[in-house]
Amino acid sequence: MKRIESVNIIGLGALGLLFGKEIMDRCGVGAVTYTMDAARYEKYRGQTFTCNDEAVPLQMVKAEEASVADLVIVAVKYTELEAAIQTMRNCVGPDTIIISVLNGISSEEILAQAYGADKIIYTVAQGMDAMKFGNALRYTRQGQLHIGMTHQAKEENFLALKEFFDRAGVPYIAEEDILYRMWSKFMLNVGVNQTCMVYDTNYAGTLREGEPNRTMISAMREVIALANAEGIALSEKDLNQYMDIIKTLKPEGTPSMGQDRINRKPSEVELFAGTVIRMAKPHGLYVPTNEFLYKRVQEIEQEYQVNTDN
């Protein structure tokens, strides 16, 4: 069987650091390399990164000096995906397996266009409450990866990935219908991520009775209608199951877009509300909640620039 020995991670955000540490704990520091552009390399070289207050030794390399890896994990934000595709070029060979832990429902297709659909194993990261501020990552739940094959993927790659995750101690679930799982997680993110950013709240704030809770549920229901129009059988049952997942997360925690507001960084609103709005039009679907969230997030991000200029 094909065997994964070398892992290259693109991205040093919460998930890149989380999964890198998990793999290093079982397979050794030498098994994982973080590839980045020259500017990031110079910025991060010599810095200390921590995971739950434990220093994490990182092996870093400039993109132009990177070598072909058995597995590439793309762990950047959606806004950085195109740049990541260029950064990882030297890491990808004929037999390289690629997974993306990005939010949304489109990164796999974009990576397939660049490197071939046969290399891609569809992946959804779910159930973690990781938050990263500066170089410090904290989490109470590590969650798991949901992985699955499309008809274009190589079965040997899927089997090799499962064997590696077993060996590396990475929690995962093999899905028979990975597209259904991806849309389910997309529904959650459209609701909780955007709500936390717009209302400047945390997981607990989205669960309490009030406007944030109503907005989140409405945004998720718009995704259910869109998924059904796209042939994906999401339902209220899925919404309730994901609401239960939110209840298991650290109450004072906040997802990536909530962290973006705190860190005053551009968000992935195009990946969430932007995608819903674009995909809804051909179906004639009305998505007012996502239109509201899209507009409000843009206003918040514009305030960053105004305050910076002042």
Secondary structure, 3 states (H helix, E strand, C coil): CCCCCCEEEECCCHHHHHHHHHHHHHHCHHHEEEEECHHHHHHHCCCCEEECCEEECCCEEEHHHCCCCCEEEECCCHHHHHHHHHHCHHHCCCCCEEEECCCCCCHHHHHHHHHCHHHECEEEEEEECCEEECCEEECCCEEEEEEECCCCCCHHHHHHHHHHHHHHCCCEEECCCHHHHHHHHHHHHHHHHHHHHHCCCCHHHHHCCCHHHHHHHHHHHHHHHHHHHCCCCCCHHHHHHHHHHHHHCCCCCCCHHHHHHHHCCCCCCHHHHHHHHHHHHHHCCCCHHHHHHHHHHHHHHHHHHHHHHC
